[in-house]
Amino acid sequence: MNLACMNHPHENKAQYPWIFLLSSLGFIVLLKHTLSFLQWVHSTFLRPSKDLVKYGPWALVTGCTNGIGRALAFRLAQRGLNLVLVSRNHEKLKTVSHEIETNFLGIQTRIVAVDFSKDASSCIWSIEEAIRGLDIGVLINNVGITYPRACFFHEVEERVWREIVRVNVEGTARATRVVVPGMVQRRRGAVVSIGSGAATVVPSHPLFTSYAATKAFIDRLSRSLHVEYKLYGVDFLCQVPLYVATRMASKVASIEGESVYVPSPDKYARAAIDHIGYEPQCTPHWAHSLQWCFARSVPNRVLDAWRLSIGLKRREKNIKRTSP
Ligand SMILES: NC(=O)c1ccc[n+]([C@@H]2O[C@H](COP(=O)([O-])OP(=O)(O)OC[C@H]3O[C@@H](n4cnc5c(N)ncnc54)[C@H](OP(=O)(O)O)[C@@H]3O)[C@@H](O)[C@H]2O)c1
């Protein structure tokens, strides 16, 4: 017992409202965090996934011959969707198509070889031709490229950043425009665009700036279209992966293989498919959402300094490797 309270009963009474207020606030904060945690457990591990065939019998996946896109194509086929496979290499597309059709009997595929870094309008014309008459229920805007190495903004060759903008920004926006009219007409559809933690989780992504900026475009495009097309029954979702063990992660971050915090493309895809049709923005894999939660609790200044030091180290390493 507090002796000071015994000596000054009036002072003690005056303190009660503060104690009550503070403990109520503490309770509200605790309740909020507990509810968020329970909601996360539910959406990550317990919530049933949607029947994707209800959106329509076909899905279109861009950048599907490697990494996340390839894994998503396999998962969609497993869920009973026929596939329009879009990527730049015809031979690789034929291989993926053959693997899908032999692994998932009854699933049909069509392949479209286009290079989004070239003339975007001719790519779109090829895709339009390939999907004519098909009921595309799901679009996965996965295709994305980044810098070959960490560099300052002024060091990036014009050709490189133009290609990044063409593939990440134009490729995503144009593929969306191709499928949305049909979805609006049928009053159903899902458009999933693959963003990046580089634009959404960390406050900056120095030395990969143009890449992060194109991913911010995708995030905002998807978020706004979600509101715009809700009226027509079309779901938009921006998925925000952090590192996934793919060729891209190996190139930019020297990640060779999966770990607890870096899922394989297949593990990522499994989680990604389960989130379609729910919230408009998410990071589907549990390990990524834990990292996002941690990043939220760190001041932006600290994250900026951390990302900058990583970018500078990678740039330095590359200069050493390439210098004679
Ligand atoms: N991996 C990560 O850690 C990570 C993290 C955050 C976000 N993301 C995003 O996730 C998406 C997939 O990344 P990923 O790591 O799976 O990449 P990836 O392993 O490099 O695969 C990229 C796919 O896109 C295709 N592609 C590349 N350039 C193309 C072009 N100009 N035209 C048509 N197709 C093209 C590739 O075809 P080829 O087989 O012919 O090369 C490949 O199928 C990207 O949007 C990326 O920004 C990845």
The ligand as a Gaussian input file, in Angstrom:
#p B3LYP/6-31G(d) Opt

LIG

0 1
 N       11.438000     -12.469000     -56.078000
 C       11.260000     -11.530000     -55.180000
 O       11.939000     -11.511000     -54.136000
 C       10.209000     -10.486000     -55.387000
 C        9.945000      -9.588000     -54.343000
 C        8.980000      -8.621000     -54.527000
 C        8.285000      -8.547000     -55.711000
 N        8.564000      -9.426000     -56.716000
 C        7.799000      -9.299000     -57.963000
 O        7.283000     -10.561000     -58.315000
 C        7.158000     -10.659000     -59.743000
 C        7.834000     -11.935000     -60.214000
 O        9.189000     -11.890000     -59.815000
 P       10.142000     -13.167000     -59.867000
 O       11.090000     -13.009000     -58.755000
 O        9.327000     -14.392000     -59.979000
 O       10.922000     -12.877000     -61.244000
 P       11.698000     -13.873000     -62.226000
 O       12.051000     -15.130000     -61.527000
 O       12.793000     -13.054000     -62.820000
 O       10.588000     -14.217000     -63.335000
 C       10.091000     -13.184000     -64.138000
 C        9.180000     -13.747000     -65.204000
 O        8.801000     -12.677000     -66.078000
 C        9.208000     -12.971000     -67.424000
 N        9.667000     -11.738000     -68.072000
 C       10.735000     -10.988000     -67.726000
 N       10.846000      -9.946000     -68.553000
 C        9.843000     -10.055000     -69.453000
 C        9.438000      -9.296000     -70.561000
 N       10.117000      -8.218000     -70.948000
 N        8.348000      -9.665000     -71.263000
 C        7.662000     -10.773000     -70.907000
 N        7.987000     -11.555000     -69.868000
 C        9.083000     -11.200000     -69.142000
 C       10.354000     -13.943000     -67.258000
 O       10.521000     -14.660000     -68.458000
 P       11.910000     -15.418000     -68.821000
 O       11.800000     -16.750000     -68.165000
 O       11.951000     -15.460000     -70.300000
 O       13.010000     -14.577000     -68.248000
 C        9.858000     -14.780000     -66.085000
 O        8.907000     -15.707000     -66.518000
 C        7.792000      -9.395000     -60.295000
 O        6.792000      -8.466000     -60.606000
 C        8.639000      -8.872000     -59.161000
 O        8.826000      -7.488000     -59.208000
 C        9.514000     -10.394000     -56.585000

